[in-house]
Amino acid sequence: MTTGYQIVVCGGIVPDPLQTLDPVANPAGPTIKNEMMLPAVLDPWAAHALYEAAHLAKATPGSKVWLVSLGPKAKLQQVMMTVAQKVPFELVALDGQAGGFTDTYEVAALLAGAIQAIPGLDRSRLLVFGGWESASRGAGATLQMVGERLHVLDQFQGVDRLAIAADGSFQILERIEGGRHQVSTCAGPPAVLGWATGSLPEPPNNSQVGMANMRTVMPALHRAKPAKVGAEGVTFARVSLPSQRRDTRIVKDLPVGEIAREIVAWITGA
């Protein structure tokens, strides 16, 4: 393939998972306590997608990577200072709420609109990457809705590997039930791929890549349009962290079968 791919990665930002996250309810709806004070990171699943996109672009001359991200402008700037040093990309920013209490439909509409507005977008070369899951919500539907709005019918979710054939087609390894994988073949772009963990390690920081990226990141943040997104019409009865329960007994020489029965009874509450 001589013309290369146009790879658009949809990636949101999330609070650093190493922080204590405390959901609270306020008049505007549920949120995370002191969310704007918490350090943020690129969603881990989206990060895998970004690294896979950069690897594919590097291996295919003429390719380019865009990162489309929806989040508060100040937080996006903070995260991009780190992400920009990893791999080359061009940022498309949307200034709006990010988190686990936004509506998937609204988010997908905004992301699809931002992708369609990319100058010179060629559907015959388009690959849309993103996370199969998310550290903020895990709805598992946002990327599918983005693909539907872009009229891209070839969609693959839970992708662990993408292999390009000599004729331009590609083979996709997808996770399915029972800890197994499904091997699919796609004739070529356009396609949507929701990545699981992939197989690539996190790239090391590269100051030269960072400086090159920041020349476009900062103007993109300044141009970021306000994006209204929320969950209007949805009522949350309660927001809280999962409760923790720990019951410990020390017993010697208990048969394995009896241990298993006790565990099952504890889980089911029988």
Backbone hydrogen bonds, N-H to C=O, Kabsch-Sander energy under -0.5 kcal/mol:
donor,donor_aa,acceptor,acceptor_aa,energy
6,Q,125,R,-3.0
7,I,5,Y,-0.7
7,I,64,K,-2.8
8,V,6,Q,-0.6
8,V,127,L,-2.8
9,V,7,I,-0.6
9,V,66,W,-3.2
10,C,8,V,-0.5
10,C,129,F,-2.7
11,G,9,V,-0.7
11,G,68,V,-2.3
13,I,70,L,-0.6
14,V,41,V,-2.7
16,D,39,P,-3.2
19,Q,16,D,-2.3
21,L,19,Q,-0.6
22,D,20,T,-0.6
24,V,31,T,-3.2
26,N,29,G,-0.9
29,G,26,N,-2.2
31,T,24,V,-2.8
33,K,22,D,-2.9
35,E,32,I,-1.7
37,M,34,N,-1.3
38,L,34,N,-0.8
38,L,35,E,-0.9
41,V,14,V,-2.8
43,D,12,G,-2.8
47,A,43,D,-2.5
48,H,44,P,-1.8
49,A,45,W,-1.8
50,L,46,A,-2.4
51,Y,47,A,-2.5
52,E,48,H,-2.4
53,A,49,A,-2.3
54,A,50,L,-2.5
55,H,51,Y,-2.1
56,L,52,E,-2.3
57,A,53,A,-2.6
58,K,54,A,-2.2
59,A,55,H,-1.6
60,T,56,L,-1.0
63,S,60,T,-1.4
64,K,5,Y,-2.1
66,W,7,I,-2.7
67,L,90,E,-2.5
68,V,9,V,-3.0
68,V,66,W,-0.5
69,S,67,L,-0.6
69,S,92,V,-2.3
71,G,69,S,-0.5
71,G,94,L,-2.6
76,L,72,P,-2.6
77,Q,73,K,-2.3
78,Q,74,A,-1.6
79,V,75,K,-2.5
80,M,76,L,-2.8
81,M,77,Q,-1.3
82,T,79,V,-1.4
83,V,79,V,-2.5
84,A,80,M,-2.3
85,Q,82,T,-1.3
86,K,83,V,-2.2
87,V,83,V,-0.9
90,E,65,V,-1.9
92,V,67,L,-2.9
94,L,69,S,-2.2
95,D,225,K,-2.0
96,G,71,G,-0.9
96,G,94,L,-1.0
97,Q,227,A,-0.5
102,T,99,G,-0.7
103,D,230,G,-3.1
107,V,103,D,-2.3
108,A,104,T,-2.6
109,A,105,Y,-2.0
110,L,106,E,-2.0
111,L,107,V,-2.5
112,A,108,A,-2.7
113,G,109,A,-2.1
114,A,110,L,-2.1
115,I,111,L,-2.2
116,Q,112,A,-2.5
117,A,113,G,-1.2
118,I,115,I,-1.6
121,L,118,I,-1.3
123,R,121,L,-0.6
125,R,122,D,-2.0
126,L,123,R,-0.9
127,L,6,Q,-2.5
128,V,191,A,-2.7
129,F,8,V,-2.8
129,F,127,L,-0.6
130,G,193,L,-1.3
131,G,10,C,-0.6
132,W,195,W,-3.2
145,M,141,A,-2.3
146,V,142,T,-2.2
147,G,143,L,-2.2
148,E,144,Q,-2.1
149,R,145,M,-2.3
150,L,146,V,-1.6
151,H,148,E,-1.2
152,V,147,G,-3.0
153,L,151,H,-0.7
155,Q,153,L,-1.0
156,F,192,V,-2.5
158,G,194,G,-1.1
159,V,194,G,-2.7
160,D,173,L,-3.1
161,R,173,L,-1.1
163,A,171,Q,-2.6
165,A,169,S,-3.3
168,G,165,A,-1.7
170,F,186,C,-2.5
171,Q,163,A,-3.0
172,I,184,S,-3.0
173,L,161,R,-2.5
174,E,172,I,-0.7
174,E,182,Q,-3.0
175,R,158,G,-2.3
176,I,180,R,-2.7
179,G,176,I,-0.6
180,R,176,I,-0.6
180,R,177,E,-0.7
182,Q,174,E,-3.2
184,S,172,I,-2.7
184,S,182,Q,-0.6
186,C,170,F,-2.8
191,A,126,L,-1.1
192,V,154,D,-2.5
193,L,128,V,-3.0
194,G,156,F,-3.3
195,W,130,G,-3.2
195,W,193,L,-0.7
196,A,159,V,-3.1
198,G,159,V,-0.6
206,N,85,Q,-2.1
210,G,206,N,-2.4
211,M,207,S,-2.5
212,A,208,Q,-2.1
213,N,209,V,-2.6
214,M,210,G,-2.5
215,R,211,M,-0.9
216,T,213,N,-1.8
217,V,213,N,-2.3
218,M,214,M,-1.6
220,A,216,T,-1.9
221,L,217,V,-2.2
222,H,218,M,-2.1
223,R,219,P,-1.9
224,A,220,A,-0.6
224,A,221,L,-0.6
225,K,93,A,-0.7
227,A,95,D,-3.1
228,K,226,P,-0.5
229,V,227,A,-0.7
234,V,231,A,-1.9
237,A,235,T,-0.6
251,V,249,R,-0.7
259,I,255,P,-2.0
260,A,256,V,-2.4
261,R,257,G,-2.2
262,E,258,E,-2.2
263,I,259,I,-2.2
264,V,260,A,-2.4
265,A,261,R,-2.4
266,W,262,E,-2.3
267,I,263,I,-2.4
268,T,264,V,-2.6
269,G,265,A,-1.3
270,A,265,A,-1.1
